[in-house]
Amino acid sequence: MKAEGMVLLAIGCFFGVVALVYWFWSNETSGTAMLTGAFLLGLLPGGYYYWWSRRMKPRPEDDPHAERAEGAGVVGAFPSSSIWPFVLGIAAASVGLSLVFGFWSAIVGFVVAGGAVLGVIRESRRGGIV
């Protein structure tokens, strides 16, 4: 986690410097706000990863002298395929399109999102495809 944290912190610091330079040279608020958002999107998860890397046992990926065999074994458990993330994405798109087409689209999106959340809950309790 230390390498990932350092990369994200470096990205955040880069965008922070660019945001400051852009703000001083352009006096334009929207670009500065977007660059500040990019600064935070690098700094917050990078700081979190770095914070956790100092509190957990080092992984083989973090040791520069580790052998390839030390990282062998079970990587983790991965979920099975599911339709519910796609349904939730359609619901989010419907809510986003409500800015263009009207509030009725947001109502449809929230109903579909509620169904997607219930589907995920039901699938996670039963295990497998529902």
C-alpha positions as CSV (number, residue, x, y, z in Angstrom):
1,M,0.0,0.0,0.0
2,K,3.0,2.3,0.5
3,A,3.8,2.5,-3.2
4,E,0.2,3.2,-4.2
5,G,-0.1,5.8,-1.5
6,M,3.0,7.6,-2.6
7,V,1.9,7.6,-6.3
8,L,-1.5,9.2,-5.4
9,L,0.2,11.7,-3.0
10,A,2.6,12.7,-5.8
11,I,-0.4,13.1,-8.2
12,G,-2.2,15.2,-5.6
13,C,0.8,17.4,-5.0
14,F,1.3,17.9,-8.7
15,F,-2.2,19.1,-9.2
16,G,-2.0,21.3,-6.1
17,V,1.0,23.1,-7.6
18,V,-0.7,23.4,-10.9
19,A,-3.8,24.7,-9.3
20,L,-1.9,27.4,-7.5
21,V,0.0,28.4,-10.6
22,Y,-3.2,28.5,-12.6
23,W,-5.0,30.6,-10.0
24,F,-2.2,33.2,-9.9
25,W,-1.8,33.4,-13.7
26,S,-5.4,33.2,-14.9
27,N,-7.6,34.6,-12.1
28,E,-10.3,32.1,-13.4
29,T,-12.4,30.4,-10.8
30,S,-13.8,27.3,-12.6
31,G,-10.5,25.9,-13.8
32,T,-9.0,26.5,-10.4
33,A,-11.9,24.7,-8.7
34,M,-11.5,21.7,-11.1
35,L,-7.7,21.5,-10.5
36,T,-8.3,21.8,-6.7
37,G,-10.7,18.9,-7.0
38,A,-8.1,16.9,-8.8
39,F,-5.6,17.8,-6.0
40,L,-8.1,16.5,-3.4
41,L,-8.8,13.3,-5.5
42,G,-5.1,12.5,-5.3
43,L,-4.4,13.7,-1.8
44,L,-7.3,12.1,0.1
45,P,-7.0,8.5,-1.0
46,G,-3.2,8.7,-1.2
47,G,-3.1,9.9,2.4
48,Y,-5.5,7.2,3.5
49,Y,-3.4,4.5,1.7
50,Y,-0.2,5.8,3.2
51,W,-1.7,6.0,6.7
52,W,-2.8,2.3,6.4
53,S,0.5,1.2,5.0
54,R,2.3,2.4,8.1
55,R,-0.1,0.4,10.3
56,M,-0.3,-2.9,8.5
57,K,2.2,-5.7,8.0
58,P,4.4,-5.1,4.8
59,R,3.3,-7.0,1.8
60,P,5.7,-8.8,-0.5
61,E,5.1,-6.1,-3.1
62,D,6.4,-3.4,-0.7
63,D,9.7,-5.2,0.0
64,P,12.3,-4.4,-2.7
65,H,14.3,-7.6,-1.8
66,A,11.3,-10.0,-1.8
67,E,11.3,-13.1,-3.9
68,R,8.6,-14.0,-6.4
69,A,7.6,-17.1,-4.4
70,E,6.7,-14.9,-1.3
71,G,3.8,-13.4,-3.3
72,A,2.4,-16.7,-4.4
73,G,-0.9,-18.1,-3.1
74,V,-4.5,-17.1,-2.9
75,V,-5.0,-13.5,-4.0
76,G,-8.5,-13.2,-2.6
77,A,-12.2,-14.0,-3.2
78,F,-13.8,-12.2,-6.1
79,P,-17.6,-11.8,-6.5
80,S,-19.5,-13.7,-9.2
81,S,-20.9,-11.8,-12.2
82,S,-24.0,-9.7,-11.5
83,I,-26.4,-7.6,-13.4
84,W,-27.0,-5.2,-10.5
85,P,-24.1,-2.8,-11.0
86,F,-25.3,-2.3,-14.6
87,V,-28.8,-1.6,-13.4
88,L,-27.5,0.9,-10.8
89,G,-25.5,2.6,-13.6
90,I,-28.7,2.9,-15.7
91,A,-30.5,4.4,-12.7
92,A,-27.7,6.9,-12.1
93,A,-27.8,7.9,-15.8
94,S,-31.6,8.3,-15.5
95,V,-31.1,10.6,-12.5
96,G,-28.5,12.6,-14.4
97,L,-30.7,12.9,-17.4
98,S,-33.4,14.4,-15.2
99,L,-31.5,17.7,-15.4
100,V,-32.3,17.7,-19.2
101,F,-35.7,16.0,-19.4
102,G,-37.4,16.9,-16.2
103,F,-37.9,15.6,-12.7
104,W,-40.0,12.6,-13.8
105,S,-36.8,10.9,-15.0
106,A,-35.2,11.3,-11.5
107,I,-38.2,9.5,-10.0
108,V,-37.8,6.6,-12.4
109,G,-34.0,6.6,-11.7
110,F,-34.5,6.5,-7.9
111,V,-37.1,3.7,-8.2
112,V,-34.7,1.6,-10.4
113,A,-31.8,2.4,-8.0
114,G,-33.8,1.1,-5.1
115,G,-34.5,-2.1,-7.0
116,A,-30.8,-2.5,-7.8
117,V,-29.9,-2.1,-4.1
118,L,-32.5,-4.6,-3.1
119,G,-31.2,-7.0,-5.8
120,V,-27.7,-6.7,-4.5
121,I,-28.8,-7.3,-1.0
122,R,-30.8,-10.3,-2.0
123,E,-28.0,-11.7,-4.1
124,S,-25.4,-11.3,-1.4
125,R,-27.5,-13.1,1.2
126,R,-28.3,-16.0,-1.1
127,G,-25.0,-16.2,-2.9
128,G,-24.9,-16.5,-6.6
129,I,-27.1,-15.2,-9.3
130,V,-30.7,-14.3,-8.3
